[in-house]
Every structure is written in C-alpha cells, then in structure tokens.
Amino acid sequence: MNMVTVFINGIEYNLKGDEQEEYLHKVASYVDKKVKSIIKNNSKLSTSSAAVLSALNVADDMLKAQEKEGQLSGRVEELERVGKVYEDQISSLRKQLRYTEELNAELKIKLKNSSSSEALKEKDEKISKLEEEIKIIKEEAQKYMNENTKMVAQNKELKFQVQSGKYKIIDLQHKLEENQISLAKERKKKNALLNNGVK
C-alpha cells in the first residue's frame, strides 16, 4: 500500500491506497482544483461546505460518464447486429454469384456445341443477361463489403470509447472516495476545534 502527503485547499492530508503515488497525487490535484474552484465562486463557503459541493460535482461527473458508457455499449451492440446482417447478405450474394457464373460457363459450353444460328443468338442474349447479373451482384457484394468494413472500424472505435469510459468511471469513483475521505477529515478537525473551544 502506498502513502503520500497531499495538499487540498492548503490543508495537508496523508492518503493511503493500492494505486501508484502518481495516481494518488492526480486524484488529490483533481479534488484540490474542484474545492478551489467552488471557493473561488463563493468565498464565504467553509472548507467542509466546499468539500461537500466538490463531492457532488465529482458524483455528477461519474454518473454522466456511466450514462455515456451505457449509450456507447448500446451503440456497439447495434453495430454488431447490423454488421452480422451485412455479412449474411454478402455471403448470400457470393452464393448467387457462384451460381450465376456456373450457369454462364454451362451456357458457353452449350453454345460451342450448338450449330443453329437462332440458338446461338438466343444463347448470346442469355450470356449477356447473365454477365449483366454477375456485374450487378459483384457491385452489390462490393458495396456490402465496403459498408461492413466501415461498420467494423466504427465498432472498434466505439469499443475503445466504452473501455475509456469505464476507466474514466473508475477514476471518478476513486476521486469521489478521496473527496469523501477529505470531507470526513475536515469534519473531524472542525469537531475537534469546536470541542476545544467548548472546554
């Protein structure tokens, strides 16, 4: 367990935690900025009142980050579903393409074996139609593959954002805990001062 000495609004605190010292200083700095910002906006506030308002601000940041993470998770799931649909469509188009190419090959073989000029003309037309179908199917398959590639990239980016959001929530939870510790210490000092004043 690490222990560091930090200053929050000019008051010294000893923080203990399993995290690295650098992280504990970062948490303390965050809380210090929140408290100073609140006191700057209302100089009549006591340190304990500023600590409470800081805790509320940190809790607000954390809840908003959790909400955003939930939204991003939903978007990732939606993109995964759409990506699956595109993959199924691409697979279906590939099957159609193979079937059409096989028909085209069969017609070409039959065409070579046919001697009738009318039959040749008819088969030429069928080949042209099949070639046009192949072209359309290839274009559709390419379109779906391009869209699928974009969806995969977007999905990857959203997963990264979700992971970042989780880390941010963890960070905010730590900051909230440290703020609560700071508030408890401030109350303890205040009570001690009040008790000393009563005596």
N, C-alpha and C positions, 0 to 999 in steps of 0.2 A: 504494500500500500504506500502511495506517495503522499507526502505532506508538503504544502507550500504556504508561504505567507503572502497575502494579497492585501490591497487597499481598496475599499469600496467607499466612495464619498469621503475619503480622508481617514477612514477608520480601518485599523489593522485587523485582519482575520486570518486564522490558520485553517486551511482547507485540507481535508484528507480524502483520498479517492484512489480507486484502482487505475484510473486513467493516467496518462503521461502528464508530467508537470506542465508542459507547454499547453496541453488541453485545459488543465485547471486554471492556468493564467488567462487563457482565452475566455473561459466561462466567466471568471471574475471581471475581466475587462468589459465583457458584454453587459453584465449586471451593473457595473460602475457607470457605464455610459447611460443605461436606462434610468438609473437613480438620478444622476446629474441632470439629465435632460428634463426629468419631471420637476426637480427642484428649481431648475432654471426657469421653467414656465410658471412656477408658483413658489416663490422664495419663502412664503410663510409656512409651508408644509414642514412637519417634523421628519426626521430621518425614517422613523418607523412608518409613517404615512406614505412617504416616498417609496419605501420598500414594498408596501402593500400594492401601491399602484404599479410598481415595476413588475411585481409578480403577476398582476392582472394582464399587463402588456405581453409578458412572456407567454402566459397561458393562451392569450389571444393568438399570438404568432404560431404557437404549437397547434392549436385547433384548426387554424386556417391551412397549415401545412398538411395536417391529416386529411382535411377535406379535399385538398388538391390531389393528394396521393390517391384517395378513393376514386376521384374523377379520372385520373390518369390510368388507374388499374382497369376501370370500366372501358376506357377507350382502347386499351391494349387488347382486352378480351374481344371487343367488337372487331378490331382489325384482324385478329386471328381467325375469327369466324368468316369474315369477308375473304381473307387470304385462302382459306380452305375451299370456299365456293369457286374462286378463280382457278385454283389448282385442279378441281374437279372438271371445270369447263375446259381447261387446257388439255387435260387427259382425254376428254370426250372428243375434242377437235382433232387431236392426234390420231385417235382411232378412226375417225371419219376420213382423215387424210390418207391413212394407210389403205383403207378400203377403196377409196376413190382411185388411188394410184394403182392398186391391184387390178381394178376394173379397166383402167386405162391401158395397162400392159396387156390384159387379155384381148381387148379390142384391137390393139396394134397387131397382135399375133394373128387374130382372125382376119384382119384387113390384108395382111400379107398373103393369106391363103385364099382370099376371095378374088374371083375374076370378073364379077359383074360390075359395070361402071356405076349403076344405080346403087348397088350395095356399098360400093366404095364411097360414093357421095354421102350416103346415109351414115356410114361409119365415120367419115371425116367430121360430119356435124356432131356426132356423139363424142368424138375425141375432143373437138373444140369446146363443147359444153363441159366435159369432164376437166379439161385443162383450166377452164374458167372457174369451175368449182374448187379445184385444187388451189388456185391463186387466192380465191376468197377465203378458203379455210386457212391457208398459210397466213394471210393478213390478220384474220381473227385470232389465230393462235399467237401471233407475234404481239398483237395488242394486249391480249390477256397476260402474256409473259411479261411484257413491259409494266403493266399495272401491278402484277404480282411482285415484281422486283421493287417497285416503289413502296408497296404495302409492307414488304419485308423490312426495307430500310426505315420506314416510318415506325413500324412496330418495334424495331431495335432501339430507335431514339426514345420512344415512349417508355420502354422498359428501363432505359438508362435514367429517364426523368423520375420514374417511380422509385428506382433504387436511391437516387439522390434525395427524393422527398423523404424516404424512410430514414436516411442518415440525418437529414435536417430535423425530423421529428425527434429522433434520439438525442440530437444535440440540444434541441429546445427543452426536452424533458430534463436533461442534465442541468441546464441553465435554470429551469424552474425550481428544481430541487435545491440548487445552490442559493437561489434567491430566498427560498423558504428558510434555509439554514441561517442566512444573513438576517432575515426578519426575526427569527427566534432569538438570535444572539443580541439583536438590538433591543428586543423586548426585555430580555434578561438584564441587560445593562440598565435599561430605563427603570425596571422594577428595583434593581439594586440601589440605584440613585435615589428613588423615591423612599425606599426603606431606610437608607442612611439619613435622608432628610427628616423623616418622621422621628427618628431617635434624636 
